[in-house]
Structures are given as C-alpha cells and as structure tokens.
Amino acid sequence: MSDREQDGAETSFEFPCRFPIKVFGPAVPEFRGRVLALIREHAATVDDDAVRENLSRGGRYLSLTVTIEATDRAQLDAIYRALTACELVTMAL
C-alpha cells in the first residue's frame, strides 16, 4: 500500500518498509541513548544492531544511522519532530 502526504502527492515509499534515519549531534556520552530513546517511543523494536555510528574526523560530532521498520508516514513525521525538538540533535535526515 502506498502512502500519501497531507497535500495528496504520493510519496516514493511503500509501507511498511525499512527506513534509515540519520541523526547528527555532539559526540557526548548521552547522545546515542537520547536518540535511541526518542526513536523507540515511536518504533518500539529498534535493536542495537540496527544502529551504525560514525565519529567525525575531529571527534567532535557523531552521526547515527538507525534503521527502523516504518509503518506509515505519520510515524516518520512523529520521529522527526521528536528528534528535531531535542537540544542534542544538530540535524536529522
């Protein structure tokens, strides 16, 4: 089943689907835990093996790629709203 955006235009996703969420922030100890907690509020089954980490060359920033089983567009929107509202998150893609 394909999902539609609120304005009626079709998205290029068929739900459910595996969807990678990339999140950037400072390389501080609480960043990973906070990001995973926010995502798990909306996608309960996120295993630790579904998370990839990449530290910036200078070691100041961390990027996380968390792959979830997305159920619909509303779920993704809720995840992105939660992430971008977090003071530790610099950017979420």
N, CA, C and O atoms as a Tinker XYZ file with bonds, in Angstrom:
   372  protein
     1  N      0.850000   -1.170000    0.000000    73     2
     2  CA     0.000000    0.000000    0.000000    64     1     3
     3  C      0.897000    1.234000    0.000000    63     2     4     5
     4  O      1.796000    1.334000    0.835000    81     3
     5  N      0.675000    2.167000   -0.907000    73     3     6
     6  CA     1.486000    3.379000   -0.910000    64     5     7
     7  C      0.821000    4.425000   -0.031000    63     6     8     9
     8  O     -0.404000    4.488000    0.075000    81     7
     9  N      1.646000    5.232000    0.587000    73     7    10
    10  CA     1.182000    6.268000    1.495000    64     9    11
    11  C      1.108000    7.588000    0.749000    63    10    12    13
    12  O      1.787000    7.757000   -0.264000    81    11
    13  N      0.299000    8.528000    1.224000    73    11    14
    14  CA     0.198000    9.851000    0.611000    64    13    15
    15  C      0.543000   10.910000    1.630000    63    14    16    17
    16  O      0.250000   10.765000    2.816000    81    15
    17  N      1.172000   11.983000    1.161000    73    15    18
    18  CA     1.439000   13.113000    2.031000    64    17    19
    19  C      0.141000   13.871000    2.240000    63    18    20    21
    20  O     -0.846000   13.626000    1.547000    81    19
    21  N      0.140000   14.782000    3.183000    73    19    22
    22  CA    -1.077000   15.511000    3.515000    64    21    23
    23  C     -1.625000   16.304000    2.339000    63    22    24    25
    24  O     -2.838000   16.474000    2.226000    81    23
    25  N     -0.748000   16.794000    1.457000    73    23    26
    26  CA    -1.244000   17.577000    0.325000    64    25    27
    27  C     -1.749000   16.697000   -0.822000    63    26    28    29
    28  O     -2.197000   17.207000   -1.849000    81    27
    29  N     -1.675000   15.379000   -0.645000    73    27    30
    30  CA    -2.212000   14.470000   -1.646000    64    29    31
    31  C     -1.187000   13.933000   -2.619000    63    30    32    33
    32  O     -1.501000   13.016000   -3.378000    81    31
    33  N      0.030000   14.466000   -2.632000    73    31    34
    34  CA     1.064000   13.961000   -3.527000    64    33    35
    35  C      1.576000   12.621000   -3.010000    63    34    36    37
    36  O      1.722000   12.428000   -1.803000    81    35
    37  N      1.841000   11.713000   -3.914000    73    35    38
    38  CA     2.331000   10.402000   -3.495000    64    37    39
    39  C      3.777000   10.464000   -3.070000    63    38    40    41
    40  O      4.579000   11.208000   -3.635000    81    39
    41  N      4.103000    9.663000   -2.055000    73    39    42
    42  CA     5.487000    9.513000   -1.646000    64    41    43
    43  C      6.076000    8.353000   -2.431000    63    42    44    45
    44  O      5.357000    7.630000   -3.121000    81    43
    45  N      7.367000    8.184000   -2.324000    73    43    46
    46  CA     8.003000    7.092000   -3.051000    64    45    47
    47  C      8.192000    5.864000   -2.167000    63    46    48    49
    48  O      8.974000    4.977000   -2.511000    81    47
    49  N      7.498000    5.794000   -1.045000    73    47    50
    50  CA     7.650000    4.682000   -0.115000    64    49    51
    51  C      6.418000    3.800000   -0.111000    63    50    52    53
    52  O      5.286000    4.268000   -0.230000    81    51
    53  N      6.671000    2.528000    0.028000    73    51    54
    54  CA     5.606000    1.559000    0.257000    64    53    55
    55  C      5.749000    1.118000    1.706000    63    54    56    57
    56  O      6.801000    0.611000    2.096000    81    55
    57  N      4.720000    1.301000    2.499000    73    55    58
    58  CA     4.764000    0.927000    3.906000    64    57    59
    59  C      4.092000   -0.415000    4.118000    63    58    60    61
    60  O      3.118000   -0.727000    3.433000    81    59
    61  N      4.583000   -1.214000    5.044000    73    59    62
    62  CA     5.768000   -0.996000    5.869000    64    61    63
    63  C      7.046000   -1.173000    5.051000    63    62    64    65
    64  O      7.070000   -1.879000    4.042000    81    63
    65  N      8.115000   -0.507000    5.518000    73    63    66
    66  CA     9.410000   -0.609000    4.844000    64    65    67
    67  C     10.532000   -0.332000    5.839000    63    66    68    69
    68  O     10.325000    0.294000    6.878000    81    67
    69  N     11.711000   -0.808000    5.500000    73    67    70
    70  CA    12.899000   -0.486000    6.293000    64    69    71
    71  C     13.319000    0.921000    5.899000    63    70    72    73
    72  O     13.442000    1.241000    4.716000    81    71
    73  N     13.539000    1.762000    6.915000    73    71    74
    74  CA    13.813000    3.164000    6.661000    64    73    75
    75  C     14.973000    3.640000    7.530000    63    74    76    77
    76  O     14.892000    3.565000    8.756000    81    75
    77  N     16.058000    4.130000    6.912000    73    75    78
    78  CA    17.183000    4.625000    7.704000    64    77    79
    79  C     16.969000    6.083000    8.109000    63    78    80    81
    80  O     16.595000    6.922000    7.289000    81    79
    81  N     17.213000    6.366000    9.378000    73    79    82
    82  CA    17.126000    7.717000    9.907000    64    81    83
    83  C     18.536000    8.114000   10.329000    63    82    84    85
    84  O     19.158000    7.441000   11.151000    81    83
    85  N     19.032000    9.198000    9.770000    73    83    86
    86  CA    20.386000    9.649000   10.092000    64    85    87
    87  C     20.286000   10.868000   11.000000    63    86    88    89
    88  O     19.578000   11.830000   10.703000    81    87
    89  N     21.013000   10.803000   12.116000    73    87    90
    90  CA    20.944000   11.852000   13.131000    64    89    91
    91  C     22.368000   12.305000   13.468000    63    90    92    93
    92  O     23.255000   11.481000   13.692000    81    91
    93  N     22.574000   13.628000   13.500000    73    91    94
    94  CA    23.880000   14.211000   13.802000    64    93    95
    95  C     23.806000   14.999000   15.097000    63    94    96    97
    96  O     22.803000   15.649000   15.389000    81    95
    97  N     24.889000   14.933000   15.872000    73    95    98
    98  CA    24.954000   15.707000   17.098000    64    97    99
    99  C     26.342000   15.646000   17.694000    63    98   100   101
   100  O     27.255000   15.073000   17.099000    81    99
   101  N     26.506000   16.235000   18.870000    73    99   102
   102  CA    27.821000   16.254000   19.506000    64   101   103
   103  C     28.205000   14.864000   19.996000    63   102   104   105
   104  O     27.343000   14.059000   20.352000    81   103
   105  N     29.490000   14.594000   20.009000    73   103   106
   106  CA    29.994000   13.294000   20.478000    64   105   107
   107  C     30.091000   13.323000   22.000000    63   106   108   109
   108  O     31.183000   13.350000   22.568000    81   107
   109  N     28.936000   13.318000   22.645000    73   107   110
   110  CA    28.866000   13.288000   24.109000    64   109   111
   111  C     28.228000   11.959000   24.518000    63   110   112   113
   112  O     27.466000   11.378000   23.745000    81   111
   113  N     28.530000   11.476000   25.719000    73   111   114
   114  CA    28.057000   10.149000   26.126000    64   113   115
   115  C     26.544000    9.946000   26.037000    63   114   116   117
   116  O     26.094000    8.844000   25.725000    81   115
   117  N     25.757000   10.979000   26.303000    73   115   118
   118  CA    24.304000   10.797000   26.336000    64   117   119
   119  C     23.620000   10.888000   24.961000    63   118   120   121
   120  O     22.424000   10.616000   24.860000    81   119
   121  N     24.345000   11.260000   23.916000    73   119   122
   122  CA    23.723000   11.464000   22.603000    64   121   123
   123  C     23.063000   10.185000   22.074000    63   122   124   125
   124  O     21.881000   10.195000   21.732000    81   123
   125  N     23.815000    9.099000   22.006000    73   123   126
   126  CA    23.271000    7.846000   21.460000    64   125   127
   127  C     22.024000    7.399000   22.236000    63   126   128   129
   128  O     21.003000    7.071000   21.632000    81   127
   129  N     22.108000    7.388000   23.550000    73   127   130
   130  CA    20.976000    6.939000   24.362000    64   129   131
   131  C     19.746000    7.803000   24.183000    63   130   132   133
   132  O     18.630000    7.288000   24.115000    81   131
   133  N     19.936000    9.115000   24.106000    73   131   134
   134  CA    18.801000   10.024000   23.941000    64   133   135
   135  C     18.137000    9.813000   22.591000    63   134   136   137
   136  O     16.910000    9.751000   22.503000    81   135
   137  N     18.944000    9.701000   21.533000    73   135   138
   138  CA    18.394000    9.498000   20.186000    64   137   139
   139  C     17.617000    8.187000   20.129000    63   138   140   141
   140  O     16.497000    8.155000   19.619000    81   139
   141  N     18.196000    7.109000   20.644000    73   139   142
   142  CA    17.506000    5.815000   20.599000    64   141   143
   143  C     16.222000    5.840000   21.415000    63   142   144   145
   144  O     15.224000    5.245000   21.008000    81   143
   145  N     16.230000    6.514000   22.553000    73   143   146
   146  CA    15.012000    6.610000   23.367000    64   145   147
   147  C     13.911000    7.342000   22.617000    63   146   148   149
   148  O     12.754000    6.925000   22.650000    81   147
   149  N     14.260000    8.427000   21.942000    73   147   150
   150  CA    13.264000    9.185000   21.175000    64   149   151
   151  C     12.690000    8.354000   20.037000    63   150   152   153
   152  O     11.480000    8.358000   19.810000    81   151
   153  N     13.549000    7.647000   19.326000    73   151   154
   154  CA    13.071000    6.826000   18.212000    64   153   155
   155  C     12.226000    5.667000   18.727000    63   154   156   157
   156  O     11.205000    5.332000   18.126000    81   155
   157  N     12.644000    5.049000   19.837000    73   155   158
   158  CA    11.896000    3.904000   20.383000    64   157   159
   159  C     10.527000    4.283000   20.923000    63   158   160   161
   160  O      9.672000    3.414000   21.087000    81   159
   161  N     10.302000    5.563000   21.203000    73   159   162
   162  CA     8.959000    5.998000   21.597000    64   161   163
   163  C      7.960000    5.780000   20.463000    63   162   164   165
   164  O      6.765000    5.616000   20.709000    81   163
   165  N      8.443000    5.778000   19.236000    73   163   166
   166  CA     7.568000    5.669000   18.067000    64   165   167
   167  C      7.776000    4.380000   17.271000    63   166   168   169
   168  O      6.915000    3.982000   16.486000    81   167
   169  N      8.917000    3.736000   17.476000    73   167   170
   170  CA     9.238000    2.473000   16.793000    64   169   171
   171  C      9.876000    1.556000   17.832000    63   170   172   173
   172  O     11.099000    1.507000   17.961000    81   171
   173  N      9.055000    0.847000   18.555000    73   171   174
   174  CA     9.497000    0.112000   19.739000    64   173   175
   175  C     10.563000   -0.950000   19.465000    63   174   176   177
   176  O     11.375000   -1.239000   20.344000    81   175
   177  N     10.578000   -1.519000   18.305000    73   175   178
   178  CA    11.505000   -2.616000   18.045000    64   177   179
   179  C     12.734000   -2.153000   17.277000    63   178   180   181
   180  O     12.911000   -2.488000   16.106000    81   179
   181  N     13.581000   -1.380000   17.950000    73   179   182
   182  CA    14.846000   -0.945000   17.368000    64   181   183
   183  C     15.953000   -1.659000   18.127000    63   182   184   185
   184  O     16.241000   -1.329000   19.277000    81   183
   185  N     16.568000   -2.633000   17.483000    73   183   186
   186  CA    17.654000   -3.378000   18.110000    64   185   187
   187  C     18.951000   -2.595000   17.999000    63   186   188   189
   188  O     19.109000   -1.759000   17.110000    81   187
   189  N     19.874000   -2.871000   18.907000    73   187   190
   190  CA    21.168000   -2.195000   18.866000    64   189   191
   191  C     21.921000   -2.482000   17.573000    63   190   192   193
   192  O     22.711000   -1.648000   17.131000    81   191
   193  N     21.695000   -3.645000   16.954000    73   191   194
   194  CA    22.389000   -3.956000   15.697000    64   193   195
   195  C     21.808000   -3.190000   14.509000    63   194   196   197
   196  O     22.337000   -3.276000   13.400000    81   195
   197  N     20.727000   -2.445000   14.732000    73   195   198
   198  CA    20.137000   -1.614000   13.676000    64   197   199
   199  C     20.715000   -0.209000   13.702000    63   198   200   201
   200  O     20.232000    0.674000   12.993000    81   199
   201  N     21.750000    0.008000   14.519000    73   199   202
   202  CA    22.346000    1.330000   14.691000    64   201   203
   203  C     23.793000    1.306000   14.211000    63   202   204   205
   204  O     24.584000    0.458000   14.625000    81   203
   205  N     24.123000    2.246000   13.335000    73   203   206
   206  CA    25.514000    2.431000   12.893000    64   205   207
   207  C     25.994000    3.782000   13.392000    63   206   208   209
   208  O     25.258000    4.767000   13.348000    81   207
   209  N     27.234000    3.823000   13.867000    73   207   210
   210  CA    27.822000    5.062000   14.377000    64   209   211
   211  C     29.002000    5.464000   13.522000    63   210   212   213
   212  O     29.722000    4.621000   12.988000    81   211
   213  N     29.189000    6.779000   13.400000    73   211   214
   214  CA    30.348000    7.302000   12.689000    64   213   215
   215  C     30.792000    8.579000   13.391000    63   214   216   217
   216  O     30.044000    9.553000   13.468000    81   215
   217  N     32.012000    8.558000   13.897000    73   215   218
   218  CA    32.577000    9.710000   14.574000    64   217   219
   219  C     33.247000   10.612000   13.549000    63   218   220   221
   220  O     33.905000   10.128000   12.628000    81   219
   221  N     33.081000   11.925000   13.707000    73   219   222
   222  CA    33.706000   12.867000   12.771000    64   221   223
   223  C     35.225000   12.776000   12.883000    63   222   224   225
   224  O     35.765000   12.290000   13.877000    81   223
   225  N     35.879000   13.242000   11.867000    73   223   226
   226  CA    37.340000   13.183000   11.821000    64   225   227
   227  C     37.979000   13.842000   13.040000    63   226   228   229
   228  O     38.952000   13.324000   13.589000    81   227
   229  N     37.441000   14.967000   13.460000    73   227   230
   230  CA    37.981000   15.674000   14.613000    64   229   231
   231  C     37.477000   15.140000   15.949000    63   230   232   233
   232  O     37.953000   15.555000   17.006000    81   231
   233  N     36.513000   14.219000   15.905000    73   231   234
   234  CA    35.987000   13.614000   17.119000    64   233   235
   235  C     34.976000   14.448000   17.878000    63   234   236   237
   236  O     34.599000   14.092000   18.995000    81   235
   237  N     34.532000   15.545000   17.299000    73   235   238
   238  CA    33.571000   16.412000   17.983000    64   237   239
   239  C     32.120000   16.027000   17.733000    63   238   240   241
   240  O     31.253000   16.312000   18.558000    81   239
   241  N     31.850000   15.386000   16.611000    73   239   242
   242  CA    30.475000   15.074000   16.228000    64   241   243
   243  C     30.299000   13.588000   15.980000    63   242   244   245
   244  O     31.233000   12.877000   15.608000    81   243
   245  N     29.070000   13.144000   16.199000    73   243   246
   246  CA    28.719000   11.744000   15.993000    64   245   247
   247  C     27.504000   11.692000   15.082000    63   246   248   249
   248  O     26.556000   12.459000   15.250000    81   247
   249  N     27.538000   10.789000   14.125000    73   247   250
   250  CA    26.337000   10.551000   13.322000    64   249   251
   251  C     25.869000    9.131000   13.614000    63   250   252   253
   252  O     26.665000    8.196000   13.709000    81   251
   253  N     24.574000    9.002000   13.752000    73   251   254
   254  CA    23.939000    7.705000   13.963000    64   253   255
   255  C     23.008000    7.442000   12.794000    63   254   256   257
   256  O     22.259000    8.327000   12.379000    81   255
   257  N     23.053000    6.242000   12.270000    73   255   258
   258  CA    22.060000    5.817000   11.290000    64   257   259
   259  C     21.275000    4.689000   11.944000    63   258   260   261
   260  O     21.817000    3.623000   12.234000    81   259
   261  N     19.995000    4.940000   12.172000    73   259   262
   262  CA    19.122000    3.988000   12.842000    64   261   263
   263  C     18.098000    3.506000   11.817000    63   262   264   265
   264  O     17.302000    4.298000   11.313000    81   263
   265  N     18.120000    2.221000   11.513000    73   263   266
   266  CA    17.189000    1.673000   10.534000    64   265   267
   267  C     16.004000    1.058000   11.273000    63   266   268   269
   268  O     16.164000    0.175000   12.115000    81   267
   269  N     14.809000    1.549000   10.936000    73   267   270
   270  CA    13.586000    1.072000   11.587000    64   269   271
   271  C     12.678000    0.405000   10.555000    63   270   272   273
   272  O     12.887000    0.533000    9.349000    81   271
   273  N     11.693000   -0.291000   11.042000    73   271   274
   274  CA    10.616000   -0.807000   10.200000    64   273   275
   275  C      9.499000    0.231000   10.282000    63   274   276   277
   276  O      8.717000    0.236000   11.233000    81   275
   277  N      9.429000    1.106000    9.286000    73   275   278
   278  CA     8.457000    2.201000    9.286000    64   277   279
   279  C      7.080000    1.674000    8.898000    63   278   280   281
   280  O      6.934000    0.923000    7.933000    81   279
   281  N      6.086000    2.077000    9.661000    73   279   282
   282  CA     4.729000    1.607000    9.397000    64   281   283
   283  C      3.917000    2.567000    8.536000    63   282   284   285
   284  O      3.061000    2.134000    7.765000    81   283
   285  N      4.178000    3.870000    8.659000    73   283   286
   286  CA     3.458000    4.857000    7.855000    64   285   287
   287  C      4.144000    6.219000    7.951000    63   286   288   289
   288  O      5.079000    6.398000    8.731000    81   287
   289  N      3.684000    7.148000    7.173000    73   287   290
   290  CA     4.269000    8.489000    7.121000    64   289   291
   291  C      4.098000    9.226000    8.452000    63   290   292   293
   292  O      4.984000    9.975000    8.863000    81   291
   293  N      2.976000    9.020000    9.117000    73   291   294
   294  CA     2.733000    9.678000   10.400000    64   293   295
   295  C      3.771000    9.261000   11.434000    63   294   296   297
   296  O      4.213000   10.086000   12.233000    81   295
   297  N      4.158000    8.010000   11.427000    73   295   298
   298  CA     5.190000    7.533000   12.350000    64   297   299
   299  C      6.518000    8.248000   12.078000    63   298   300   301
   300  O      7.178000    8.709000   13.010000    81   299
   301  N      6.902000    8.339000   10.819000    73   299   302
   302  CA     8.150000    9.017000   10.459000    64   301   303
   303  C      8.103000   10.496000   10.843000    63   302   304   305
   304  O      9.078000   11.033000   11.369000    81   303
   305  N      6.991000   11.142000   10.587000    73   303   306
   306  CA     6.844000   12.554000   10.954000    64   305   307
   307  C      6.998000   12.747000   12.461000    63   306   308   309
   308  O      7.648000   13.696000   12.901000    81   307
   309  N      6.409000   11.859000   13.249000    73   307   310
   310  CA     6.498000   11.950000   14.712000    64   309   311
   311  C      7.938000   11.760000   15.180000    63   310   312   313
   312  O      8.387000   12.449000   16.096000    81   311
   313  N      8.653000   10.845000   14.567000    73   311   314
   314  CA    10.058000   10.614000   14.917000    64   313   315
   315  C     10.880000   11.859000   14.609000    63   314   316   317
   316  O     11.663000   12.307000   15.447000    81   315
   317  N     10.710000   12.419000   13.423000    73   315   318
   318  CA    11.480000   13.603000   13.052000    64   317   319
   319  C     11.134000   14.809000   13.924000    63   318   320   321
   320  O     12.018000   15.603000   14.246000    81   319
   321  N      9.891000   14.959000   14.305000    73   319   322
   322  CA     9.512000   16.060000   15.210000    64   321   323
   323  C     10.202000   15.897000   16.565000    63   322   324   325
   324  O     10.721000   16.864000   17.121000    81   323
   325  N     10.205000   14.677000   17.091000    73   323   326
   326  CA    10.844000   14.412000   18.383000    64   325   327
   327  C     12.348000   14.662000   18.311000    63   326   328   329
   328  O     12.928000   15.268000   19.213000    81   327
   329  N     12.970000   14.199000   17.244000    73   327   330
   330  CA    14.417000   14.371000   17.109000    64   329   331
   331  C     14.804000   15.834000   16.971000    63   330   332   333
   332  O     15.738000   16.291000   17.629000    81   331
   333  N     14.104000   16.568000   16.130000    73   331   334
   334  CA    14.480000   17.966000   15.902000    64   333   335
   335  C     14.155000   18.851000   17.104000    63   334   336   337
   336  O     14.697000   19.950000   17.219000    81   335
   337  N     13.288000   18.397000   17.990000    73   335   338
   338  CA    12.988000   19.145000   19.210000    64   337   339
   339  C     14.041000   18.914000   20.300000    63   338   340   341
   340  O     14.087000   19.654000   21.283000    81   339
   341  N     14.875000   17.904000   20.131000    73   339   342
   342  CA    15.892000   17.555000   21.123000    64   341   343
   343  C     17.077000   18.510000   21.011000    63   342   344   345
   344  O     17.595000   18.740000   19.919000    81   343
   345  N     17.501000   19.063000   22.144000    73   343   346
   346  CA    18.594000   20.035000   22.148000    64   345   347
   347  C     19.931000   19.430000   21.746000    63   346   348   349
   348  O     20.837000   20.171000   21.366000    81   347
   349  N     20.087000   18.116000   21.814000    73   347   350
   350  CA    21.345000   17.475000   21.428000    64   349   351
   351  C     21.448000   17.203000   19.930000    63   350   352   353
   352  O     22.540000   16.983000   19.405000    81   351
   353  N     20.320000   17.220000   19.255000    73   351   354
   354  CA    20.317000   16.880000   17.824000    64   353   355
   355  C     20.603000   18.126000   16.995000    63   354   356   357
   356  O     19.882000   19.122000   17.059000    81   355
   357  N     21.672000   18.037000   16.220000    73   355   358
   358  CA    22.037000   19.128000   15.315000    64   357   359
   359  C     21.222000   19.049000   14.032000    63   358   360   361
   360  O     20.762000   20.064000   13.509000    81   359
   361  N     21.048000   17.808000   13.525000    73   359   362
   362  CA    20.324000   17.613000   12.261000    64   361   363
   363  C     19.807000   16.174000   12.207000    63   362   364   365
   364  O     20.453000   15.255000   12.709000    81   363
   365  N     18.641000   15.991000   11.595000    73   363   366
   366  CA    18.077000   14.663000   11.367000    64   365   367
   367  C     17.636000   14.584000    9.908000    63   366   368   369
   368  O     16.919000   15.450000    9.408000    81   367
   369  N     18.081000   13.531000    9.246000    73   367   370
   370  CA    17.746000   13.319000    7.823000    64   369   371
   371  C     17.020000   12.003000    7.655000    63   370   372
   372  O     16.652000   11.639000    6.538000    81   371
